[in-house]
Structure formats: structure tokens, C-alpha cells
Amino acid sequence: SARSARPSWWSPPPQAAPQRFVAMCATLGFHVPFLNPEGEGPDYALTPYLEKIKDHRNNFTVLSGLSHPEQQGNNGHASELTWLTAAKRPGLPGFKNTISLDQLIAGKIGLATRFPYLTLSTSGRSISWTASGVEIPGERSPARLFKALFVDGTPEEVEKEMRGLERGRSILDTVRGEAKKLERDLGHRDREKLDEYLTAVRDLESRLQQSQGWVRRHKPQVDAEAPQDIADRNDAIGKQRMMYDMIALALETDSTRTITYQVSGMNSVPTIENVNTDWHMLSHHGKDPEKIDELQIIEAAEFTAFNEFLNKLQSVEEYGKSLLDHTAVLYGSNLGNASSHSWRDVPIIVAGGGYKHGSHIAHDPK
């Protein structure tokens, strides 16, 4: 795999390696009997999916029996809105999402890197939400992401970007001033809404200020070639692999320390050998053995790609340990049983991060 060369201007914190967080949600779930072990503790027997990542057995923990409360929403997939927020009753009348875990983290450590966070996706949606409950769009193109991370703009492009940032700050100054004029004439609930709005404005101001500080600094130089986006829209595993490569490079170059990746399924047949049925339909297998067999092929391929990602992080050394040791990876789904749209007993794996791993921690799903 491609390794990066440290630019002369790049210097990590001298006291310790930076800590990172990556959350990846497979929104069509995993067939839990092929993932969660029967036994608890460190001596559990590997399941078919855990077999794919067995080389990292001492670097991950399997958690079962967990879920957020009151996740019944306006449709069976609504719980993907709240996987990192725990807000209740997603999509139903009166629902308002809360800030996602990654954004809480980015708010604390985001100023240390060029990008306070990255929100990535296979569909354009994301699992990241602002403090005011607004979904942050997900980047789905590895080619665009590579350009943003590693390709310096021309002097003209840099100046254009600076002018755009200045214009954005000017607009925000005007908006904030006008909003303040309204405050004295509003009732209590409207003032609460206005306060939420102004909080979002302040967050955006901070991001604009941070961007201005980075825009004239050279981006990291890497020996990886710029990727070409995969043309086959149904090559789901190929697209996952390519985005995993970008995530690893982003972390290794310390371009960001907080990343989310929404891994959606599809309402079509993925380009995988021996798979001939619509993925979404397979997730609603109704315990049909033939459908489960096909579904296992897809999900086993996902875990193989996930294993390759863990390998990449494990292969990078920093401060006498691996990049995986300094990166907490949350991998799982918002659905415990996609066939019935159950949001209970969701599959969760936590890898890396310097934690004590190697066990299956089973909680009471009730």
C-alpha cells in the first residue's frame, strides 16, 4: 500500500501521537448469526465474519446486546439517522436530531488539522449531524476527496478560495447582525430557535476562520496516485476498498482526526461473483436459506475489505506503535435484524484505539 512522505512543514504534537476516531455504519446491517459469537469473554469461537478479521483478534472487541432506546421511526431504516446521536423516534412528528458523536469530537480537536472532520458516504447521505440537528452531506467520490486532501491549487485558485472565504464571513456578519435585531421581539420558543440558529452561525464562522489559516499552506505529498472513481455503479466492494484507502491516507498524513463513513447497500445486484439478487431484497431474507447464502457472500466480502483497512492502519508505525493503536474504529450497523428492520441488538465492533481488546462483551438485549 502507498505510504506518505512527511513534508518539511508538517510536525506532529511532540508529546504524544494524536488520537483519532473513525465510525463506519453499514446501513443494511449484517446477518448477526454470522457475526456475533455464542460464547462470551476472550475464549469465544470465531464466526464466519470474524474469521475474515481473525488476524486482528487482539485488536478488536465484539459488543452485542446494545441499542439506542425508542428507535422506531417513520420507516424501517430511520434508525440510521441516529446511530451516532441516540435521538429518539427518528423521522416522526416532532423529531429533531442532536449532534453526532464525531461532531462532538471534532469540536474539541478539529482545529489541530486542515479538516476538522471528514464525512464520507457511498450514497451522498451521512451519519454526521451538526449541533443544530442538520445532516452533513457525505463525500462519495474518492477522486474528489484525494484532490481536497493532497492536491495544491494554483495561485489563482488559492486566491479565489480566500476571496470566497472572506465573502462567506462577511455574509455571516450581516446575518448575525440582522438576527440579533429580531431577538427582542420574539417569544420564548422563537428565541430558542434563534439561539440554535446563531450557534450554527458561530460554528460556521469557526470553520471559515480555520480554513483561512490552512488555505495557503501546502498539502501533504503522498506517493499514491490520484484514484479514478469506479465507473461500475454496482461495484460496491471496490468502492469501499477505494474509500478505505483514502481514509487511511487522511489519517496517516494527519489531515484530519475524525471521520465517518456511511456504507449503504443498494436496490440492485452488486458486482460480486455468485451474487444474482438485489442486495436490499437479500437483506429481507425472511430466513430463506438461499437468500441468506447470497447475503453471506456480500457481507463476507465487506469484512474482507474491512480487514484490509485494518491491515493498512496496522502497517503504519508512529511513536513506536501502529496507526491502528492510535485510531479508535467503530464498525457496525443501526439494524440488528435488517430482515425485520429491528433496531435492537445492533452489531458493533470496536477496533484499535489502544484499548484492551480480544473479547466478546455480551449485554442483555432486552
N, C-alpha and C positions, 0 to 999 in steps of 0.2 A: 504494500500500500504506500501511497505517496506520503512523504514526510516534509515538513516545512523547514525553511531556513529562517533563523531569527534575525530580523532586521536590526540595524545598529541602534535605532531609536527605541526599540521595544525592551522594556525591563520589567520583569515580574516583581511583585512585592518581595522585599528582601527577607522578611521574617518567616514566611511560610508559603506553601503553594496555595493558589486561590482555590476555593471550594465552588463546585458547580452543581447545577440541578437540571436534569432532563426528564420530562414527563411525556410518555407516549401512550396514546389511548387508541386501541383497536375498536372502533365503534360497532362492528358486527359481532363482537365478543369472540370467545374461544370455547370449544366444547370442553367444559370443565372436567369431565371424567378422564380426558386425555392429558389434563394439566395438573390438577391437584392430587397429591399423593394420598393414600389411605392412612399411612402412619404419620405420627407427629414427631417433632424433635429432629435431631440430626441424623437418625438412622432410617429415614424414610426410603422406600423403594422408588426409583426413578419411573416416571410416567412417560408415555411416548413423546410428549412435547418437551419435558425436562431432559429427556435423553439428548435432544438436539443442543442443549447448552450445558451438558454434563461436565465439560472441561472447566467450567466456571462454578462448579458446585459450591466451593468455599467462598465464592464472591457474590452469591445471591441468596435471598431468603424468599420462600413462598409463604404468602399470607392468604388464609381462607376464612370464610365466615364473616367478611366485612361488607358493609354497605352504608350509604347515607340514608337517613330516615326520610320517609314521605317523598319518594321519588316518582310516584305515579303522576304522570303529566298528561299533556293534551294528545300525545301519541306514544307508541311503544318505544320510540327512540329518543324521547325528550330528555332522558337522564344523561345523555351525552353533553347537554348544556351545563351540567352541574358537577361533572366529575372532579373538577378542581376547585369548586366553590361550596358545595354542600347546601346550596339554597334549596328550599323545599317547593314541591308541587310545580315543576318546570313547565312553562308554557300555558298554565291555567290562568283564568282571570285573576288579576292582582299580583301575578308573579313578577318579581323583579330580581334579577340575578345580582350576585355580590362579586367582589373582587376574587380572582382566581389565585391559587397558591403561588404560581410562578410570578404573578404581578406583585404580590406582597414581597417576594424575594427580590425581584428587580428593583423595587422601590428602595430597598436597603443597600444593594450592592451594584446597581446598574450604572452608576456614574463612573465606575472604575474601568469600563470598557467602551469601545466605539459604539457597540449596540447594547443598550441596556437589557434587551431580550430579543429572541427570535421566535416568531410564531409561524410554524410550518404546517403543511397540510397536503393531503392528496386530493382534496376537493375544493379548496378555497375557503372552507369554514375553518374554525379553530376551536381549541378548548381553553383559550385565554380570554379573560374578561376584565375590563377596567374597574376602577373603584366605583364608578357610577353605573356599573352593570351593562356596559356596552361591549359586544363581541369584537375582538380584534381580528381583522381578516388574516387568513393564513397564506403564506407564500407557498405556491405549489411547484414552482419552476426551479430546479437545481441550477440551471444556467443563469437565471437572473440572480439567484442567491450568490453564486460564485462571483459574479460581476460586482455585486454590492460589497462582498467581503474582501475581495482581493485585487480588483482592477481599479487603478487610479484613473480618475477622469483627466481630460485635457485641461490646461489652464483656463480655457474659455468655459468648460463645463463646471469647473470648480467655482469660478466667479458667478456663474449663473445660479449655482446651488446656494451660494452665500446670499445673493440678492433675494432668492426665494425665501430663505430662512428669515432674513430681515423683514421682508414683506409680511411673512406669517406672524412675526412678533408684533409688528405694527397693527395688524388686524386684531390680534388678541388684545392689545392695549385698548383699542377702541371698543371692542365688545365688552370687555370688563368694565370700562367706564360707564357705558350705557346700562349695563345690567345693575350696577350699583345704584343708579338713579331710580330704578324701579323698586328697590328693596323697601323703602319707607311706605310704599303704597300697597304692599302685599300682605295677605293674611298669613297665618302661621304655616299652613301646609305649603302654600306657594313659596314662602321663604325657605322652607326645607328643600324644595325642588331647586330653587335658585342657588342655594348653598352647594347642592350636588353639582350643579352646572358649573359654578365657579371653581369647585375643586377639580373638575375635569380640565378647565381652562388652565389652572395653575400647573397641573400635571403636564399639559402640552407645552406650556412655557418652559418648564424644566427640560423637556426633551429637546426643544428647539435650541435652548442655550447649550446643552450638551453637544448637539450636532454641530453647532458653530465651532466648538472647541476642537472637533475632530476633522472637520472637512478639509483642512489644509495639511493634515498630517498624512504621510504616506501609509498605504495599507500594507499588511504583511505580504511578503513574497513567498510563494509556495511552489514546489516543483511538480505539483499536479496540473495536468492540462485542464483547460476550461471544459466542462462537460457539455454535451449536447442533449437536450431534453429528448426522452424516448418518444418516438412517433406513435408507437402502438399504444393506444389508449387503454387497452386491456392487459398490458404487461405490468400487473400490479406489483409483483415481487421485484422486477427490475427497477421500477420507480422507487420502491422502498430502499433497495440497496444504494441507489444513487444518492438519495437524500441522507441516508446514514453516513455516506462518505462526506457529505457537506457538513453534517453535524460534527463529525469527528474533527474535521479541519478547523471549523469555527472554534471548537473548544481548545484544540491544540495551540492555535495562534492567539488564544485569549481575546478573540474578537467579541465574545460575549460569555456570560457565565450562567445564563438562564435560557432554556429552550423548551418549547412544547412542540409536539408533532401529533396531529390528528391523522390517524391511519384509517380511512374509511374503506368499506368494502365497495361493491358495485352491483348494479342491477343488470349485469351481463356476465358472460363467461370469461373468467380470467385466462390469460395465455399461459397455461401450465399443463404439462403433459398429463394425460389421463383425466383431465377435468373437462366435462362436457355440459355442465349445468350452470345456470345463473347462480352467482355467489350468494346473493340475497336469498334466493329460493332455497339454497342448500342450508343457510343458517336457520331457516324454518323447516327443519328436517322432520319434525313430528315423530322422532325416534325411528325413522325409516333407515334400516341398516345401509342400504345402498347410498342414500344421500349422505349419511354420516361418513362413509368411506371416502366419498369425494371431498367432503368438507375437510376431512383429516389431511388430505393431500395439500390443500391450500394452506391450512393453518400450520402444518409441519414445515412448509416452505417459509412461512413467516418467521417461525422460530429459528430456522436455519439462517435466515438473513439477520435476525436479531443476534444470533451467536457470532456472526461475522463482525457485527458492530461492536460487541463486547471485546472481541479479539483486537480490533483496531485500538480501542481505548487502553487495553492491557499492554499493547506493544509500545506505547509512548511512555518514556521514562521522564520524570521530573521530580526533583528533590528526593531522589533515592527511592521513589515509589512509582507506581504507574498512574497514568491519567485516569484510569478507572477508579483507583483508590481515592482520587480527589473529585470524583463525579458521582453524585447520587442519581441513579437511574430508576425511575418509576415506570413500569411497563405493565399494562393491563387493559381492562375494559370497564365500561359503565354497565354492561349487561352480564349477569351471571348465567342466564339461560336465554340466548337470543331467540330460540325457537318459540318461547312463550313471552318474550320481551320482559323477562324478570330482571329487576334491578337489585335483587338480593344476592348475597354471596358472590360478589364480583371477583373475577380473577385478578390477582395482584402479585407481581414480582418486584422486589426491590434489590437492585444490584449496586455494587461499588460503594463509593462514599466513605470508605474507611470504617464501615460498621462491622460488627461481628455477625458473620453470615454462616450459612451451611445448614439451616434448619427449615422445617415446615412448622409455622406457627398457626395453629388451627383455633379459630374462635367459634363460639356458638352462633350459627347464622340466624337464630331466632332473636 
